[in-house]
């Protein structure tokens, strides 16, 4: 987390001003090495769990991807997870969506360098306004709490699913009662929430739930309101990242 933490140092005054005004702080105001730090932290679970444990642990999803499926990764960032899935499932086609144009450009370049650009593409898109389908799988990792309108995003992801399709959702596994979050890691997560997640989402006019703003009961409630009939909590093997399989 070193790069992420040091990347927040110069943001202290802008974030304080944003809390006073309520206007938020745009993503592009944060130093580049903050994004690099996010990628380094993400790479840990992408390399260790995503295609070796999580997806193979879902027999129906794994078989569909093996046979060839349409997949969208919502909030893909620089495309680490999307690229990893494309490498693991050569019969499937993948598209990554993000609101950050600079990250989409980096993801597109990395896909071309890896020789995956014929079945892996990236696009700047606000998914609350629509998501092309039909898709056998939609993934959304550590993103929903940063979306301006999480319920609208879930509804669009639900509408994009083909019959029998699934949404694989990753969010920080946090307590429903903030008073229960008293461990050192929670302190770190609340720091990221206040210094990055809340102000950047406010800059987009969003609800600004923050890193710890989506405990399991809230995810269940949002998912059912969005039209998902089933929400299954999965074992992740990760100490703080929660994983959920949402089905219509």
C-alpha positions as CSV (number, residue, x, y, z in Angstrom):
1,X,0.0,0.0,0.0
2,X,3.1,2.3,0.1
3,X,2.4,3.9,-3.3
4,X,-1.3,4.4,-2.5
5,X,-0.6,6.0,0.9
6,X,2.1,8.3,-0.4
7,X,-0.1,9.2,-3.4
8,X,-2.7,10.5,-0.9
9,X,-0.3,12.9,0.8
10,X,-0.6,15.8,-1.7
11,X,-4.4,15.3,-1.7
12,X,-5.0,16.3,1.9
13,X,-5.8,19.9,1.3
14,X,-8.0,19.3,-1.8
15,X,-9.9,16.6,0.0
16,X,-10.5,18.9,3.1
17,X,-11.7,21.6,0.7
18,X,-14.0,19.1,-1.0
19,X,-15.6,18.0,2.3
20,X,-16.3,21.7,3.1
21,X,-17.9,22.3,-0.3
22,X,-19.4,19.0,-1.0
23,X,-18.1,19.1,-4.6
24,X,-15.6,16.2,-4.5
25,X,-12.2,15.7,-6.1
26,X,-11.9,14.3,-9.6
27,X,-9.8,11.1,-10.2
28,X,-7.4,12.9,-12.6
29,X,-6.2,15.1,-9.8
30,X,-4.6,12.2,-8.0
31,X,-0.9,11.4,-8.7
32,X,-0.2,8.7,-11.3
33,X,1.6,6.6,-8.7
34,X,-1.6,6.3,-6.7
35,X,-3.2,4.4,-9.6
36,X,0.0,2.3,-9.9
37,X,-0.3,1.4,-6.2
38,X,-3.9,0.4,-6.7
39,X,-2.8,-1.9,-9.5
40,X,-0.1,-3.5,-7.4
41,X,-2.5,-4.2,-4.6
42,X,-5.1,-5.6,-7.1
43,X,-2.5,-7.8,-8.7
44,X,-2.2,-9.9,-5.5
45,X,-5.7,-11.3,-5.7
46,X,-5.8,-11.3,-9.5
47,X,-2.7,-13.5,-9.8
48,X,-3.4,-15.7,-6.7
49,X,-7.2,-16.3,-6.7
50,X,-9.2,-15.1,-9.8
51,X,-8.5,-17.9,-12.4
52,X,-7.0,-20.5,-10.0
53,X,-9.7,-20.6,-7.3
54,X,-12.7,-18.2,-7.8
55,X,-13.8,-19.0,-11.4
56,X,-12.9,-22.7,-11.3
57,X,-14.8,-22.9,-8.1
58,X,-18.0,-22.0,-9.9
59,X,-18.7,-25.1,-12.1
60,X,-21.4,-23.5,-14.3
61,X,-19.5,-20.3,-14.8
62,X,-16.2,-22.1,-15.4
63,X,-17.7,-24.4,-18.0
64,X,-19.4,-21.6,-19.9
65,X,-16.1,-19.7,-20.0
66,X,-14.3,-22.8,-21.2
67,X,-16.8,-23.4,-24.0
68,X,-16.9,-19.8,-25.0
69,X,-18.9,-17.0,-23.4
70,X,-19.4,-13.2,-23.6
71,X,-18.0,-11.5,-20.5
72,X,-17.9,-7.8,-19.4
73,X,-15.7,-6.5,-16.6
74,X,-17.3,-3.4,-15.1
75,X,-14.8,-0.9,-13.6
76,X,-11.9,-2.7,-15.2
77,X,-9.3,0.0,-14.5
78,X,-6.1,-0.8,-16.4
79,X,-7.5,-4.3,-17.2
80,X,-5.5,-6.6,-14.9
81,X,-8.4,-8.9,-14.1
82,X,-9.9,-8.7,-17.5
83,X,-6.6,-9.7,-19.1
84,X,-6.1,-12.5,-16.7
85,X,-9.5,-14.0,-17.5
86,X,-8.9,-13.7,-21.2
87,X,-5.6,-15.5,-20.9
88,X,-7.2,-18.3,-18.9
89,X,-10.3,-18.8,-21.2
90,X,-9.1,-18.5,-24.8
91,X,-12.6,-19.5,-26.2
92,X,-14.4,-16.5,-24.6
93,X,-14.6,-12.9,-25.6
94,X,-14.1,-10.1,-23.0
95,X,-14.8,-6.4,-22.9
96,X,-13.7,-4.1,-20.0
97,X,-15.6,-0.9,-19.2
98,X,-14.4,2.0,-17.1
99,X,-15.2,5.8,-16.8
100,X,-11.4,6.7,-16.7
101,X,-10.3,7.2,-20.3
102,X,-6.6,7.2,-19.4
103,X,-6.9,3.7,-17.7
104,X,-8.8,2.4,-20.7
105,X,-6.0,3.5,-23.0
106,X,-3.5,1.7,-20.8
107,X,-5.7,-1.4,-20.8
108,X,-6.0,-1.4,-24.6
109,X,-2.3,-1.1,-25.0
110,X,-1.5,-3.9,-22.6
111,X,-4.1,-6.2,-24.4
112,X,-2.4,-5.5,-27.7
113,X,1.1,-6.2,-26.3
114,X,-0.2,-9.5,-24.9
115,X,-1.7,-10.5,-28.3
116,X,-5.2,-10.6,-26.9
117,X,-6.8,-7.6,-28.7
118,X,-8.8,-9.8,-31.1
119,X,-11.1,-11.0,-28.3
120,X,-10.3,-8.5,-25.5
121,X,-11.4,-4.9,-25.9
122,X,-11.8,-1.9,-23.6
123,X,-14.2,1.0,-23.8
124,X,-14.9,4.1,-21.8
125,X,-18.5,3.7,-20.5
126,X,-20.7,4.7,-17.6
127,X,-22.6,1.5,-17.0
128,X,-25.4,3.2,-15.1
129,X,-26.5,4.4,-18.6
130,X,-26.5,1.0,-20.2
131,X,-24.5,-2.2,-20.7
132,X,-24.5,-4.1,-24.0
133,X,-25.5,-7.7,-23.8
134,X,-26.4,-10.5,-23.7
135,X,-23.6,-11.7,-21.5
136,X,-23.0,-15.0,-19.8
137,X,-20.9,-13.3,-17.1
138,X,-20.4,-9.8,-15.8
139,X,-17.7,-9.1,-13.2
140,X,-17.4,-6.1,-11.0
141,X,-14.4,-6.1,-8.5
142,X,-14.0,-3.5,-5.8
143,X,-15.9,-1.0,-7.9
144,X,-19.6,-0.8,-6.9
145,X,-19.0,1.4,-3.9
146,X,-17.3,3.9,-6.2
147,X,-20.1,4.0,-8.8
148,X,-22.2,7.2,-8.7
149,X,-25.5,5.2,-8.6
150,X,-24.9,1.6,-7.4
151,X,-28.5,0.5,-7.8
152,X,-28.7,1.8,-11.4
153,X,-25.4,0.0,-12.2
154,X,-26.8,-3.3,-10.8
155,X,-30.0,-2.9,-12.7
156,X,-28.0,-2.4,-16.0
157,X,-25.8,-5.4,-15.2
158,X,-28.9,-7.5,-14.5
159,X,-30.5,-6.5,-17.8
160,X,-27.3,-7.3,-19.8
161,X,-27.3,-10.9,-18.6
162,X,-28.2,-13.7,-20.9
163,X,-30.6,-16.4,-19.6
164,X,-28.6,-18.4,-17.0
165,X,-26.0,-15.7,-16.7
166,X,-24.3,-14.4,-13.5
167,X,-22.8,-11.4,-12.0
168,X,-19.6,-12.0,-9.9
169,X,-19.3,-9.1,-7.5
170,X,-16.3,-8.3,-5.3
171,X,-16.5,-5.8,-2.4
172,X,-14.6,-5.4,0.8
173,X,-15.9,-7.8,3.5
174,X,-16.9,-5.3,6.2
175,X,-19.1,-5.4,9.3
176,X,-22.6,-4.0,9.0
177,X,-22.1,-2.0,12.2
178,X,-19.2,0.5,11.8
179,X,-18.5,0.2,15.6
180,X,-17.3,-3.4,14.9
181,X,-14.6,-2.2,12.5
182,X,-11.9,-1.5,15.0
183,X,-9.0,-3.4,13.6
184,X,-5.9,-1.9,12.0
185,X,-6.9,-2.9,8.4
186,X,-10.3,-1.1,8.9
187,X,-8.4,2.0,9.9
188,X,-6.5,1.8,6.6
189,X,-9.6,1.2,4.6
190,X,-11.4,4.1,6.2
191,X,-8.5,6.2,5.3
192,X,-8.8,5.2,1.6
193,X,-12.5,5.7,1.9
194,X,-12.3,9.3,3.2
195,X,-9.3,10.3,1.0
196,X,-10.2,8.7,-2.3
197,X,-13.5,6.8,-2.6
198,X,-15.8,9.4,-1.1
199,X,-14.4,12.6,-2.8
200,X,-14.0,11.0,-6.2
201,X,-17.5,9.6,-6.2
202,X,-18.9,13.0,-5.0
203,X,-17.1,14.6,-8.0
204,X,-19.2,12.5,-10.3
205,X,-22.4,13.4,-8.4
206,X,-22.6,10.0,-6.7
207,X,-23.8,8.6,-3.4
208,X,-20.2,8.3,-2.1
209,X,-20.6,5.1,0.0
210,X,-16.9,4.7,0.3
211,X,-14.7,1.6,0.7
212,X,-16.6,0.3,3.7
213,X,-20.0,1.4,2.5
214,X,-21.3,-2.0,1.2
215,X,-21.5,-4.6,3.8
216,X,-23.2,-7.9,2.9
217,X,-26.7,-6.9,4.1
218,X,-26.6,-3.8,1.9
219,X,-25.4,-5.8,-1.1
220,X,-28.2,-8.3,-0.5
221,X,-30.8,-5.4,-0.4
222,X,-29.4,-3.6,-3.5
223,X,-29.2,-6.8,-5.5
224,X,-32.8,-7.9,-4.8
225,X,-34.1,-4.4,-5.5
226,X,-32.2,-4.5,-8.8
227,X,-33.9,-7.7,-9.8
228,X,-31.5,-10.5,-8.8
229,X,-33.3,-13.4,-7.2
230,X,-30.3,-15.1,-5.7
231,X,-27.2,-13.7,-3.9
232,X,-24.7,-16.3,-2.8
233,X,-21.7,-15.4,-0.6
234,X,-18.6,-17.2,-1.8
235,X,-15.4,-18.3,0.0
236,X,-12.5,-16.1,-1.3
237,X,-9.5,-17.2,0.6
238,X,-8.7,-13.5,0.8
239,X,-8.6,-11.9,4.3
240,X,-10.7,-8.8,3.4
241,X,-12.3,-9.1,0.0
242,X,-15.8,-10.5,-0.1
243,X,-17.2,-12.2,-3.2
244,X,-20.8,-12.7,-4.2
245,X,-22.5,-14.5,-7.1
246,X,-25.7,-12.8,-8.2
247,X,-28.2,-14.6,-10.3
248,X,-31.6,-13.4,-11.8
